[in-house]
Structure formats: C-alpha cells, structure tokens
C-alpha cells in the first residue's frame, strides 16, 4: 500500500513540476508567504527557512522553455546538479561531438563516486547554468558552437501524431445523376455515373462507369449513331510504395511525359514517382535558410522585401526549410532586432534563383508505362512510354523521354537551369517511323524576373521549332512543321494591377501564306473587396489582313458582400454575358442561385439566352437545376432543363454512411450512445464545419491523401459531464483510405464538491487525484473555499488521494443514473495529523 501511495505521489508531483508556477503558488500558499516578496530573496529559504544544505529537484529552463528537472543540492557557497541527468536532458540540443565531450567531462567529475557536479565545472563543455534563488529554478545557456542545428519549421507541422490506423477494408461509391429535358429536336436523356472504390490494406481498385438512356456517337461523317448504353471510362488497381515514393497502376493507367510528347490513353501497367507520397522526403528543391542567432531575441525572415515570419529564438544555429519562393530571382534576409533605436542586425542575406520544377540534387523523378493504346474505347497496337529526370545540381535538372509504338519511335531530352540571369528551359525530340519518316522538334525559353524589386518588369522569351515530318508516335499523320517565337513583358504595380505586353510570330512551313504575327496587350486588377477586372486586346496581322481578338471581364461585389455581379464581352465571337449570383454565408444547408444572360451576334441571326442555376448542398449530397431559354431570329424558341444530383455511400469495416461525393480519403464518425442526441461539429484542421454528427453516422470526405491532418471534434453543444473523447484525432492516410472514429465515451458526469476535514473546515489549495475502479486517474485542485471540479467522470466507485497527505484515502460513489453536473456535496477527509 505504501509503495502504491508513493508512486501516486510521484505522479502528482511530476504533473506539478511541469507547471512550476502552480507549484510555487501552492508552496507559498501553504506557508502564508505573500507573492509580492523581494525578487532577490531566496524562495526556498523564505518558505522553509535557512538550512546549511538541502537536496531537492529543480526545474531547468532555456529561453523561457521548460526542459526538465534535475536533482540538485543547495549549499551556502555553491549549487551542485546531477551530471548524468543534465547531460541526458540537453543531449538533443548538442552536436554529436559535443555530446561526447560533455559525457567525458561528467564521468571525470563523478569518478570519485559523487553524482553531483558544481555548476561552474560544466563551463568547459560550453554548458552554463545559473541558479535563480528568487524563482527556485535553473537557467541554461549554451555556447552556440556546441548547439545542434535546429529546424524552425518542425513545430509548424499540421499534426505530429500518433496517427490513427486506417480500417483494413474500406471504400465508397460516388453516384452522379444528370437529366436533360428539351423542347427542341434533341430527345431528353438520363446520364448516370458510378465511381466505386475499394481499399484492402493499401491495395485500391477504382473504376468509373457511365450509363446513358439515349447513347449516341458521331461517325466519320459527323452523323449521330446509336451507341452502347454502358461506358467504361476507366478501371485500375493502384498500389503506393512509400520507400520508393512511387505509385504502381494496372488497368487504364495514368502517367506523365515530356512537353513535346503526347499522353494517349493506355491499358497496361505504369510506375510513376510522386512527390506527394512521403512528404517528409521531398523530391523537388526547396530553399533552406541557415543562420546563427547570437542572442535571445526575435528574428525576422524577409522574402523579397516582405515579412515572411517573425519568431523568437535562443542563441544557436538554425535552419528554415521550404520557404515560399517565386519563379525567378529571390532575395532573402534574416534580421535580428537590436536594442534601443539601433537598426536591426543582419544575420544572413542571399540571392536565390528558383523554379518550382527543379529537383533536389541527386533525386530522381520518373514515369513509365507499358501496354496497348486505347482510342474511342477500342484497343490499338502496343505502346511504351518513359520519362526520367534527375537533379544534377541544386540549380540544374536534366532528363530524357522515350515513346515507342508498333511502327514509330521518339526520343527526347529536357533541361531546366536556374541562375542569377534567370530560368532557362530546353526541350528537344527526335522521331523515326518504319516507313522512313524522320522528324525533330525543339523548344527553348528563358525567364528574367527579379522578384525582390517590384518596380522591375519580368521578361520571358520562347522559341519553338518543329520539322514537317515530326509527329507523336500515337498520331497517324504529322501536323506540319512550324516556327513559333514570342516575347512577353510583365509589370506589377501597386493596388493589385498587372500589365503585360507580348508579341508572338507563327510561321507554318507547309502553308507559308498562313504566317501570322499577334500583338497582345493584357491587364488585370484584383481587390480584396471582391472587385476584379481582366481585359486583353490582340490584333493579328497576316497575309489576309488584320484579325481582331479581345475580351473584357468585370466582377463586382454588392456593398453587403452578399451578391456578385460579373459581365464579359468577347470581341472575336461578338458575345456578351451578364451573371448575377449570391454569396452564401455558409457552405452547407443553404440555397445558392445564379442568373445568366448571354447574347451572341456571330451566329446566323442574333441569339439571346436566359438561364440560371439553383443549387442546394447538404452534408449528404447536392441537388442542382439549370433552366435555360434560347431565342433566335432564325429559329423557334427553345426551352431546356438540366438537373443533377450527387451523393456517395462510404463504408469502413461494417459501418456505412451516406455523404457527399468523395475524391480522396475519408473518415467515418459514429456517435457513442451517450452523445448521439446532441449535434457535434466536425472541423478539419479546426476550421470550417465539414460535417455534423447527430444521432447517426457522419463522414468527412475531403481528407487529403499523404498529408498530415487533424479533425477537431467540437463538443460545444454537449451538456456538462459528457465528453467527445479524443478531441483532435490525427490522420496520415495513404491513397484513398478510410477511417472509423467513435465519438464520445461512458463519461457522463461533471463532478463538483467540497473537501473538508472532520471539523468541517474547508481544505484549501490542495492537490490530489481520484482513481476509478478501472484505474483511470483524474487530477484536481481545490480553491480557497475547498471546492473542486472534475470533468468527464463515469458512474462508479472512486478513491480520492491528496498530495500533501499520501496516507489519506477516501471513497465516494457516483450513481449509475448520474448525468451532467453532479454535486458530491461536502466530502469529509480524515487527515494523517487528525488520526495521530
């Protein structure tokens, strides 16, 4: 019994030592000492009196952060601490060599059998400890040369785990139904789309099926022909391999190619490396900053003269990963505030050329496919495609491409270089066919953008060349060679204004009379108040004369921000449009509407159309209707109605729920019977409500795959005593995985009461714990009136213990009918001193 009481006392004391302010307050309150004592006094001596030597445990802080606690001895002349426990505590902060040096020093100092070391003996290892008697703690400072480089962004991860495990067998089926009714010659039809997904221990089968009540297709002469009512859009098996950061597919597969190659539909197998798989090991280059902070003060990270982040740091070396850079030349500075009116101290300044498509040095990216071509839902000949590139240096990525069909072969290369002169991209391709055709194509572009100077324009030029015989291996004929080049100048101004001026020349080789030069002037302005303006004018000069193209788009918001109005005009097609829509104040359980008007003067006879949209979104699906009326001078009036309904059925194990369509992974929530009648909001990342759990199951369908995320289970509507259980479960799903989470627990009581002694005097400022018959522990504190509160208790028998009196144990009972706020009344406690 004494051993278990001692263990309970250590647990309570360990809880309090992580809250040193609470510990000090309790000590002061127990001794009757005022908190307004002189800050230079010895707090231990004030509470317990002067002693020649005292052993105790002291908390250790560094730059205001609690690190842990060490055994210490306070003497009149010096302070000694446990060397091994201190070295273990600060080990994560030190370089490997300096860790070894500190351990050697500790072993030398403790060779005689003494485990405590005077503070000043640690300074040769770069470790400096200062005892603060007025606060009863130790302050640690470390020589920056011994510090391990720290990453400032480690604490900014969305979730650190532990992560819930996905259900071994889960899946969903999206259902989308579209109906069309028309008063014209076209018959009405019904289109159904089914998208089933099954996931068994990471193996995913996904498919897409379409059904049409009026199927048709156009033949080679453009005539409508009857077609099969059922269409298989795709079906495949998918498996992600985390160590490779690769995704394997079998069926109608997805893959990537070079810019000069096509990507036809293929039935076969593919292997593609994805940067999203395993986000802790990125493929693409990111800018990493390194700097050394000489003192404990805030630092500013400034990117292109804009403040990116401000953080307070302790002295030492730091690394900031994945800073957001733009495509072009960036300037990055790290500044530390100085005292007084002195200018900030510059810790680091660097000019970084950057492109988001650059690979990290030594990393590979690839996509390979082997199968047969699939065109118009029919299989053609064999096909192979390969794409591979490598980060040669931090500023240079290069690679090659391959495609081969039954009678043709293409080879390509690509290169991307970032330098202080800008970003240069180079691509090339060679083609050869069995009948003797040969062709080549190439493309080069260069971007000059100084992002650190907003008053300097961005200049980008490109040039592409394609021979007459060059064609993709999946194409039957070549499109004809051409030379195409252009130059674009872009300038950014204040108030969100962008202006660009460009010229493009297109020279077909097979049809020289079709050469054309286009001058394009474009402008845009965006405002945070909902106003935007876009426009362009582009005259094209050719042998046939001048052809004018252009458009303008304006978007306005109403003063109350509840309406949006947009208008546009297309010069080439002589088409104008007007649109008015509402801006919903919530995403679900609200009606969204839109009214449209369009005039087209380019068709035979002027055509006017009037239509709109009504949409109602719920957590289980959405319903939309789009009526439209069309008027023309040369034809009869035509009325049409398009409607759409979308929903999904999700399952995780034996649990099934209806939800809106799912695109990636999902979480299915079930309510415990104690909380089933109350609404519980589910907020991904603690933000907007994505689903509401009440009396049934609910699904959060928008969980991104291969990203850490949390979902806040908001129990604000629960009465006192009821608990949602785990408040912020964390997830790290793979490709299209499903989770099941039970919300709530058997806890139904919010217990309140008052502790008194046998004379009825309140026991003020006491700390203790209650232990259920199942071993669950709940800490509590009493105020100056002896009152305490303990949330989330379940009905049953409890034992109560006090920290100050470890031999004291009292029992109390919460009845099975207990629910909500439960008043225990006065609990008399027999203290040890009263027993004596």
ZAMARGU-4260 file (C-alpha; in steps of 0.2 Angstrom, whole numbers, plus 5000, padded with zeros to 4 digits):
<rodrens>
0) 5000/5000/5000 | 5014/5012/5005 | 5023/5009/4988 | 5007/5012/4978 | 5004/5028/4988
5) 5022/5034/4985 | 5020/5031/4966 | 5004/5041/4966 | 5013/5055/4975 | 5027/5055/4962
10) 5014/5055/4948 | 5006/5071/4955 | 5022/5079/4959 | 5028/5075/4941 | 5012/5084/4935
15) 5015/5099/4945 | 5034/5101/4941 | 5028/5104/4923 | 5018/5118/4930 | 5031/5127/4941
20) 5020/5142/4943 | 5007/5132/4951 | 5020/5123/4962 | 5027/5139/4968 | 5009/5146/4972
25) 5005/5131/4982 | 5021/5132/4992 | 5018/5150/4996 | 5000/5147/5000 | 5004/5133/5012
30) 5017/5144/5021 | 5007/5160/5021 | 5020/5170/5011 | 5015/5184/5001 | 5018/5183/4982
35) 5025/5201/4982 | 5041/5197/4990 | 5058/5205/4985 | 5063/5197/4969 | 5081/5195/4975
40) 5076/5184/4990 | 5079/5165/4991 | 5062/5157/4988 | 5067/5141/4997 | 5074/5150/5012
45) 5058/5161/5013 | 5047/5146/5013 | 5057/5133/5023 | 5070/5144/5032 | 5089/5144/5031
50) 5097/5127/5030 | 5116/5124/5028 | 5112/5110/5014 | 5097/5105/5006 | 5093/5091/4992
55) 5079/5095/4981 | 5073/5094/4962 | 5075/5110/4952 | 5066/5113/4935 | 5078/5119/4921
60) 5073/5132/4908 | 5081/5138/4892 | 5075/5155/4885 | 5059/5153/4894 | 5056/5135/4889
65) 5054/5121/4902 | 5067/5107/4898 | 5065/5095/4913 | 5071/5093/4931 | 5087/5088/4939
70) 5092/5083/4956 | 5102/5097/4965 | 5110/5102/4981 | 5109/5119/4988 | 5124/5124/4999
75) 5129/5140/5007 | 5143/5143/4994 | 5138/5133/4979 | 5125/5124/4969 | 5128/5106/4963
80) 5117/5096/4950 | 5116/5078/4944 | 5128/5077/4929 | 5121/5062/4920 | 5103/5068/4921
85) 5108/5085/4915 | 5118/5078/4900 | 5103/5067/4895 | 5091/5081/4896 | 5101/5093/4884
90) 5108/5079/4873 | 5095/5083/4859 | 5102/5101/4858 | 5120/5097/4856 | 5131/5091/4841
95) 5137/5073/4842 | 5155/5078/4846 | 5150/5090/4859 | 5138/5077/4867 | 5153/5065/4869
100) 5164/5079/4876 | 5150/5083/4889 | 5149/5065/4894 | 5168/5063/4896 | 5168/5078/4907
105) 5154/5071/4918 | 5162/5055/4920 | 5178/5063/4925 | 5170/5074/4938 | 5160/5059/4945
110) 5174/5047/4945 | 5176/5048/4964 | 5158/5041/4967 | 5150/5059/4969 | 5135/5060/4957
115) 5133/5079/4959 | 5144/5092/4950 | 5146/5111/4954 | 5138/5122/4941 | 5155/5130/4936
120) 5163/5114/4932 | 5152/5112/4917 | 5158/5128/4908 | 5172/5119/4898 | 5159/5109/4889
125) 5150/5125/4884 | 5136/5122/4896 | 5132/5137/4908 | 5119/5135/4922 | 5113/5149/4933
130) 5103/5146/4949 | 5089/5159/4952 | 5085/5158/4970 | 5071/5170/4969 | 5062/5158/4957
135) 5069/5142/4963 | 5075/5136/4946 | 5090/5134/4935 | 5093/5144/4919 | 5103/5135/4905
140) 5113/5144/4891 | 5124/5135/4879 | 5138/5140/4868 | 5132/5142/4850 | 5147/5132/4844
145) 5141/5116/4853 | 5122/5118/4848 | 5115/5106/4835 | 5106/5115/4820 | 5088/5117/4824
150) 5074/5117/4812 | 5061/5131/4815 | 5048/5123/4805 | 5047/5107/4814 | 5034/5114/4826
155) 5023/5120/4811 | 5019/5103/4805 | 5000/5101/4804 | 5000/5086/4816 | 5014/5076/4824
160) 5004/5060/4829 | 5001/5047/4835 | 4991/5044/4820 | 4975/5033/4819 | 4976/5017/4809
165) 4965/5016/4794 | 4952/5002/4793 | 4959/4987/4783 | 4944/4986/4772 | 4935/5002/4766
170) 4929/5011/4751 | 4915/5021/4744 | 4904/5024/4728 | 4900/5041/4721 | 4884/5042/4712
175) 4880/5057/4700 | 4864/5058/4690 | 4861/5071/4677 | 4845/5073/4667 | 4841/5084/4652
180) 4824/5089/4645 | 4822/5100/4630 | 4808/5107/4619 | 4819/5106/4603 | 4823/5091/4592
185) 4835/5083/4604 | 4827/5070/4615 | 4829/5070/4634 | 4841/5059/4642 | 4847/5052/4658
190) 4865/5050/4662 | 4871/5040/4677 | 4889/5039/4683 | 4896/5027/4696 | 4913/5028/4704
195) 4916/5013/4715 | 4932/5012/4726 | 4938/4998/4736 | 4953/4998/4748 | 4960/4982/4755
200) 4976/4985/4766 | 4983/4998/4754 | 4978/4989/4738 | 4965/5000/4729 | 4953/4996/4715
205) 4944/5011/4707 | 4933/5012/4692 | 4921/5024/4683 | 4905/5018/4674 | 4893/5028/4664
210) 4875/5024/4658 | 4865/5034/4646 | 4847/5032/4641 | 4850/5040/4624 | 4868/5034/4619
215) 4875/5040/4603 | 4891/5044/4594 | 4896/5053/4579 | 4903/5043/4564 | 4917/5049/4552
220) 4904/5059/4543 | 4898/5068/4558 | 4881/5059/4559 | 4873/5053/4575 | 4874/5034/4578
225) 4867/5023/4592 | 4880/5018/4604 | 4881/5006/4619 | 4872/5012/4634 | 4885/5007/4646
230) 4903/5015/4645 | 4918/5010/4655 | 4928/5026/4657 | 4942/5018/4667 | 4946/5004/4679
235) 4963/5000/4688 | 4971/4993/4703 | 4983/5006/4712 | 4996/5002/4725 | 5008/5016/4733
240) 5025/5011/4738 | 5031/5023/4752 | 5050/5019/4752 | 5050/5022/4733 | 5038/5037/4733
245) 5030/5028/4718 | 5013/5023/4713 | 5010/5007/4703 | 4994/5005/4692 | 4987/4991/4682
250) 4972/4994/4670 | 4968/5010/4661 | 4983/5019/4669 | 4989/5037/4672 | 5007/5043/4668
255) 5017/5058/4663 | 5028/5063/4648 | 5039/5076/4641 | 5031/5093/4634 | 5035/5088/4616
260) 5026/5071/4618 | 5008/5066/4619 | 5000/5056/4633 | 4987/5045/4624 | 4975/5033/4634
265) 4984/5017/4638 | 4978/5000/4645 | 4993/4992/4654 | 5004/4994/4669 | 5013/5010/4675
270) 5025/5016/4688 | 5026/5034/4692 | 5035/5043/4706 | 5025/5056/4716 | 5032/5070/4727
275) 5016/5069/4737 | 5020/5051/4743 | 5030/5053/4759 | 5030/5072/4761 | 5045/5071/4774
280) 5056/5066/4759 | 5053/5079/4745 | 5059/5077/4728 | 5058/5095/4722 | 5070/5108/4728
285) 5066/5119/4741 | 5075/5134/4748 | 5083/5131/4765 | 5090/5145/4776 | 5104/5144/4788
290) 5109/5157/4801 | 5116/5158/4818 | 5107/5169/4831 | 5120/5177/4843 | 5107/5181/4857
295) 5090/5178/4863 | 5079/5190/4853 | 5066/5190/4839 | 5072/5187/4821 | 5063/5192/4805
300) 5064/5182/4789 | 5061/5194/4775 | 5057/5187/4757 | 5058/5199/4743 | 5055/5214/4755
305) 5040/5206/4763 | 5040/5199/4781 | 5038/5180/4780 | 5040/5175/4798 | 5044/5183/4815
310) 5050/5171/4828 | 5059/5172/4845 | 5074/5161/4846 | 5088/5156/4858 | 5106/5158/4853
315) 5112/5145/4841 | 5112/5139/4823 | 5095/5137/4814 | 5088/5130/4798 | 5072/5136/4790
320) 5065/5123/4777 | 5053/5125/4762 | 5052/5144/4762 | 5040/5150/4749 | 5050/5157/4734
325) 5043/5163/4717 | 5049/5158/4700 | 5063/5169/4696 | 5077/5178/4707 | 5073/5180/4725
330) 5081/5190/4739 | 5080/5183/4757 | 5086/5191/4773 | 5086/5187/4791 | 5087/5201/4803
335) 5088/5202/4822 | 5081/5216/4832 | 5093/5227/4841 | 5091/5236/4857 | 5085/5254/4858
340) 5084/5263/4842 | 5098/5254/4833 | 5095/5247/4816 | 5092/5228/4816 | 5107/5216/4814
345) 5108/5207/4798 | 5111/5189/4801 | 5110/5182/4783 | 5107/5189/4766 | 5106/5178/4750
350) 5100/5180/4732 | 5092/5163/4727 | 5086/5159/4709 | 5072/5147/4710 | 5060/5137/4699
355) 5047/5125/4707 | 5051/5111/4695 | 5069/5109/4700 | 5073/5093/4708 | 5084/5091/4723
360) 5102/5086/4719 | 5103/5068/4717 | 5084/5064/4717 | 5076/5055/4703 | 5058/5058/4695
365) 5051/5045/4683 | 5035/5039/4675 | 5035/5023/4664 | 5020/5014/4656 | 5019/4998/4646
370) 5003/4992/4637 | 4992/4995/4622 | 4984/5011/4615 | 4966/5014/4619 | 4956/5026/4607
375) 4937/5028/4606 | 4935/5014/4619 | 4944/5002/4607 | 4962/4994/4609 | 4975/4998/4596
380) 4993/4992/4595 | 5007/4990/4609 | 5014/5006/4617 | 5028/5010/4629 | 5032/5027/4636
385) 5046/5033/4648 | 5050/5049/4657 | 5065/5051/4668 | 5074/5066/4675 | 5087/5069/4689
390) 5093/5084/4699 | 5111/5086/4693 | 5115/5100/4705 | 5104/5111/4716 | 5101/5123/4701
395) 5101/5110/4686 | 5088/5096/4682 | 5090/5086/4667 | 5082/5070/4659 | 5076/5061/4644
400) 5060/5054/4637 | 5055/5038/4626 | 5040/5033/4617 | 5038/5018/4605 | 5023/5011/4596
405) 5021/4997/4583 | 5029/5007/4569 | 5037/5023/4577 | 5050/5028/4590 | 5053/5045/4598
410) 5067/5051/4609 | 5068/5067/4619 | 5078/5077/4632 | 5074/5091/4643 | 5084/5103/4654
415) 5080/5116/4667 | 5093/5128/4674 | 5091/5142/4687 | 5105/5156/4688 | 5106/5174/4693
420) 5102/5178/4675 | 5086/5169/4676 | 5077/5152/4672 | 5081/5143/4656 | 5071/5128/4650
425) 5077/5117/4635 | 5067/5103/4627 | 5071/5093/4611 | 5064/5077/4602 | 5068/5066/4588
430) 5055/5055/4578 | 5058/5040/4567 | 5045/5029/4558 | 5046/5012/4550 | 5041/5019/4533
435) 5057/5031/4533 | 5049/5046/4540 | 5061/5057/4551 | 5057/5072/4561 | 5064/5083/4575
440) 5057/5097/4587 | 5064/5109/4600 | 5059/5122/4612 | 5069/5134/4622 | 5063/5148/4635
445) 5071/5160/4646 | 5063/5170/4661 | 5071/5185/4668 | 5062/5190/4684 | 5069/5200/4699
450) 5056/5197/4712 | 5065/5207/4725 | 5061/5223/4715 | 5043/5226/4712 | 5047/5241/4700
455) 5057/5230/4688 | 5047/5220/4675 | 5048/5202/4671 | 5054/5197/4654 | 5051/5180/4646
460) 5055/5174/4629 | 5052/5157/4620 | 5056/5149/4603 | 5050/5133/4596 | 5054/5124/4580
465) 5046/5108/4573 | 5050/5100/4556 | 5037/5095/4544 | 5039/5076/4547 | 5039/5077/4566
470) 5024/5069/4575 | 5020/5060/4591 | 5021/5041/4589 | 5002/5039/4594 | 4997/5051/4579
475) 4994/5044/4562 | 4999/5060/4552 | 5011/5075/4556 | 5003/5092/4559 | 5016/5101/4548
480) 5031/5110/4554 | 5031/5127/4560 | 5042/5140/4569 | 5035/5150/4583 | 5043/5163/4594
485) 5037/5176/4606 | 5042/5189/4619 | 5032/5194/4634 | 5035/5209/4646 | 5025/5209/4663
490) 5025/5223/4675 | 5017/5223/4693 | 5010/5239/4700 | 5003/5244/4717 | 4984/5240/4721
495) 4985/5223/4713 | 4987/5230/4695 | 4996/5219/4682 | 5000/5224/4664 | 5008/5213/4651
500) 5013/5216/4633 | 5018/5202/4621 | 5022/5198/4603 | 5020/5181/4595 | 5025/5176/4577
505) 5019/5159/4570 | 5027/5153/4554 | 5020/5136/4546 | 5032/5128/4534 | 5019/5119/4524
510) 5007/5134/4522 | 5018/5150/4521 | 5003/5161/4517 | 4996/5157/4535 | 5010/5165/4544
515) 5004/5177/4557 | 5010/5190/4570 | 5000/5194/4585 | 5002/5208/4597 | 4994/5206/4614
520) 4991/5219/4627 | 4983/5212/4643 | 4979/5220/4660 | 4971/5214/4677 | 4967/5221/4694
525) 4961/5212/4709 | 4954/5219/4725 | 4951/5210/4742 | 4934/5219/4742 | 4928/5207/4728
530) 4932/5218/4713 | 4942/5211/4698 | 4945/5217/4681 | 4953/5207/4666 | 4955/5213/4649
535) 4965/5210/4633 | 4966/5216/4615 | 4976/5206/4602 | 4977/5211/4584 | 4984/5198/4572
540) 4992/5203/4556 | 4993/5190/4542 | 4993/5190/4523 | 4974/5190/4523 | 4974/5207/4534
545) 4971/5211/4552 | 4961/5200/4563 | 4955/5207/4580 | 4953/5197/4596 | 4950/5203/4613
550) 4939/5202/4628 | 4935/5210/4644 | 4929/5203/4661 | 4922/5213/4676 | 4917/5206/4693
555) 4909/5217/4706 | 4903/5213/4724 | 4887/5221/4732 | 4890/5233/4747 | 4884/5220/4759
560) 4896/5207/4751 | 4880/5195/4748 | 4879/5197/4729 | 4892/5195/4715 | 4890/5203/4698
565) 4900/5199/4683 | 4900/5204/4665 | 4911/5199/4650 | 4912/5203/4631 | 4922/5193/4618
570) 4927/5203/4603 | 4931/5189/4591 | 4914/5180/4593 | 4904/5195/4597 | 4897/5188/4613
575) 4892/5197/4628 | 4886/5189/4645 | 4880/5195/4662 | 4879/5185/4678 | 4872/5188/4695
580) 4874/5176/4709 | 4873/5176/4728 | 4887/5174/4740 | 4882/5161/4753 | 4886/5164/4771
585) 4888/5145/4774 | 4894/5131/4763 | 4880/5118/4768 | 4861/5118/4770 | 4859/5134/4760
590) 4852/5138/4743 | 4864/5145/4730 | 4857/5154/4715 | 4864/5161/4699 | 4855/5171/4684
595) 4863/5172/4667 | 4860/5182/4651 | 4870/5179/4635 | 4870/5187/4618 | 4879/5180/4603
600) 4879/5190/4587 | 4892/5179/4577 | 4879/5165/4573 | 4867/5166/4559 | 4854/5178/4567
605) 4857/5186/4584 | 4854/5173/4598 | 4849/5178/4616 | 4848/5165/4630 | 4842/5167/4648
610) 4845/5155/4661 | 4851/5152/4679 | 4855/5139/4692 | 4848/5134/4709 | 4859/5123/4720
615) 4856/5116/4737 | 4871/5107/4746 | 4870/5096/4761 | 4882/5085/4771 | 4875/5070/4762
620) 4875/5077/4744 | 4869/5091/4732 | 4855/5095/4720 | 4856/5107/4706 | 4844/5113/4692
625) 4848/5124/4677 | 4834/5130/4667 | 4838/5139/4651 | 4828/5148/4637 | 4835/5152/4620
630) 4828/5164/4607 | 4834/5167/4589 | 4828/5177/4575 | 4830/5162/4563 | 4823/5148/4573
635) 4810/5144/4586 | 4811/5147/4605 | 4819/5133/4614 | 4817/5128/4632 | 4828/5116/4642
640) 4831/5110/4659 | 4847/5101/4666 | 4847/5094/4683 | 4860/5085/4693 | 4860/5075/4709
645) 4876/5069/4718 | 4879/5059/4733 | 4890/5044/4739 | 4890/5029/4750 | 4905/5026/4761
650) 4910/5011/4772 | 4924/5007/4784 | 4923/4990/4790 | 4905/4986/4795 | 4900/5004/4796
655) 4891/5013/4782 | 4885/5031/4779 | 4879/5042/4766 | 4889/5058/4762 | 4893/5070/4748
660) 4905/5064/4734 | 4922/5059/4740 | 4938/5062/4730 | 4952/5055/4741 | 4952/5048/4759
665) 4938/5050/4771 | 4934/5047/4790 | 4918/5040/4796 | 4912/5045/4813 | 4900/5036/4824
670) 4892/5043/4840 | 4893/5034/4856 | 4875/5032/4863 | 4878/5044/4877 | 4881/5059/4865
675) 4871/5053/4850 | 4856/5065/4853 | 4867/5081/4853 | 4875/5090/4837 | 4894/5088/4836
680) 4903/5098/4823 | 4917/5091/4814 | 4930/5104/4808 | 4946/5098/4798 | 4961/5107/4805
685) 4949/5117/4817 | 4942/5127/4803 | 4925/5127/4795 | 4912/5114/4798 | 4914/5099/4786
690) 4900/5088/4794 | 4889/5087/4809 | 4887/5071/4819 | 4870/5069/4827 | 4860/5053/4830
695) 4868/5045/4816 | 4885/5042/4807 | 4894/5057/4798 | 4908/5057/4785 | 4922/5070/4782
700) 4925/5066/4764 | 4939/5078/4760 | 4954/5071/4769 | 4969/5073/4758 | 4980/5058/4755
705) 4998/5058/4760 | 4996/5073/4771 | 4996/5075/4790 | 4979/5082/4796 | 4968/5083/4811
710) 4949/5085/4813 | 4943/5095/4828 | 4928/5086/4836 | 4918/5101/4843 | 4908/5096/4858
715) 4902/5114/4862 | 4884/5109/4862 | 4886/5094/4874 | 4880/5097/4892 | 4892/5097/4907
720) 4899/5079/4910 | 4898/5072/4893 | 4914/5070/4883 | 4918/5068/4865 | 4933/5058/4869
725) 4949/5061/4859 | 4946/5080/4854 | 4959/5081/4839 | 4962/5064/4831 | 4977/5064/4819
730) 4977/5056/4802 | 4990/5052/4789 | 4981/5042/4776 | 4988/5034/4761 | 4979/5033/4744
735) 4960/5033/4746 | 4960/5025/4763 | 4945/5025/4775 | 4945/5028/4794 | 4932/5025/4808
740) 4931/5035/4824 | 4919/5033/4838 | 4915/5050/4846 | 4910/5050/4865 | 4914/5039/4880
745) 4905/5032/4895 | 4909/5048/4905 | 4893/5057/4909 | 4897/5067/4924 | 4904/5084/4928
750) 4908/5081/4947 | 4909/5096/4959 | 4911/5096/4978 | 4920/5102/4993 | 4934/5094/5003
755) 4933/5097/5022 | 4941/5090/5037 | 4932/5081/5051 | 4928/5098/5059 | 4920/5104/5043
760) 4934/5116/5039 | 4937/5118/5020 | 4954/5111/5014 | 4960/5125/5003 | 4973/5124/4989
765) 4976/5106/4990 | 4981/5095/4975 | 4976/5077/4973 | 4969/5064/4961 | 4954/5052/4960
770) 4956/5034/4954 | 4942/5024/4946 | 4939/5005/4949 | 4946/5003/4931 | 4962/5013/4935
775) 4958/5029/4926 | 4966/5044/4935 | 4960/5062/4936 | 4970/5076/4944 | 4961/5090/4953
780) 4964/5106/4964 | 4954/5114/4977 | 4952/5133/4979 | 4952/5143/4995 | 4935/5138/4999
785) 4940/5119/4997 | 4929/5117/4981 | 4935/5107/4966 | 4928/5102/4949 | 4932/5086/4940
790) 4925/5084/4922 | 4922/5068/4912 | 4919/5055/4925 | 4909/5039/4923 | 4897/5032/4936
795) 4905/5021/4948 | 4916/5020/4963 | 4931/5031/4966 | 4946/5033/4978 | 4952/5050/4982
800) 4970/5054/4987 | 4979/5070/4992 | 4997/5075/4988 | 5000/5083/5005 | 4994/5068/5014
805) 4999/5052/5005 | 4992/5040/5018 | 4975/5048/5016 | 4962/5039/5006 | 4943/5042/5004
810) 4930/5034/4994 | 4915/5041/4985 | 4902/5034/4973 | 4893/5041/4958 | 4876/5033/4955
815) 4873/5024/4938 | 4859/5037/4935 | 4872/5051/4937 | 4872/5063/4922 | 4878/5081/4919
820) 4883/5092/4933 | 4884/5080/4949 | 4886/5088/4966 | 4895/5077/4978 | 4892/5090/4992
825) 4905/5090/5007 | 4917/5076/5007 | 4925/5074/5024 | 4943/5069/5024 | 4952/5062/5039
830) 4970/5069/5038 | 4985/5060/5045 | 4988/5073/5058 | 4970/5071/5064 | 4972/5052/5065
835) 4988/5055/5076
</rodrens>
